Amino acid sequence: MATLGRGRRTRTRGAATTAALLVTAVVAAWTAGCSSHHPGGDERGRPRPSAHSTAATPTPSSPPTRTSSGSVLAVKIDNVPAARPQRGLDSADVVYVEQVEGGLSRLMAVYATRLPDVIGPVRSARESDLELLGQFDRPTLAFSGAQGKLLPLIDDAPLRPEPPGRVSGAYFRGSDHLAPHNLYLRPSRLLPSAPGPGALTTGFRYGAAPEGGQPRTTRTVRYPAARVTFTWSADRHRWLVTQDGTPTVTAAGRRLAPATVVVQYVKIRRSGYHDVLGNYTPYTETVGSGKAEVLRDGRSYDVRWERATAAAGTTFTARDGSPVNFAQGQVWVVLAKA
């Protein structure tokens, strides 16, 4: 099956001696900026007041044709126990799991084929998000706020930032969790409709399972203060998600169950930013290459990942260099320390 990709101009990331200079170089290498915004919240996700279904399957069999409306919605989602169960995660096409301050994890959910009624709880953006989102064509980024020094970089990045306060009625406070874990998004206020699978310019391929692999029924990835486990369900033909020892469910109580899980080993280093307590934000490098593990159909495959530039998608190949297909359905990508 052909790669879900698109033509991109070659760009070069300048070398940097600090985390801030690195992101500045990446942003400068990209094209098109965004208008300034005034986020409605601080780094801890306390925005200023402002005015559950299964993800559809991406199935294009040829490279998509890009249009001006083909931009995904990316949402930063709280992932501490106090924020669960989250809403709208089961409708995402791709869910990225990343490490944040204190060794905890946070999610980046990407929507292209379906927009749920509500998504959240929404939390703040991080420096690594700019690099990760470079593989999409001017994505809309929904987030609760960001550290002040990071805001100019978000403004200059080739994306559409949508914090609280810019679009009337887009965000609201729910009653199911305590603040700051109760800020939710109505995605229909930001996008008129889902852009479709052609907007998933991740480089992922979907199709028949590769040859080989090893049988596997469970896989756990650990962060310093969080862990996520995937358990194969033969009945559902999916990987059931458990986080910090508790089953991950929708607001309706149904287990989240992606068709494919990718454990992508990346470099995680200290960034130039920290929270109000002085904890430095980890920077997750998603441009480069390294080892990965693909879980699908109850089997595990050792593969190699590669992403040449911040504007390119990520490819996954077997030892012989052949592309590795993912199973049809939702994909979880766990960015683990190499």
Disulfide bonds with the S-S distance in Angstrom:
none
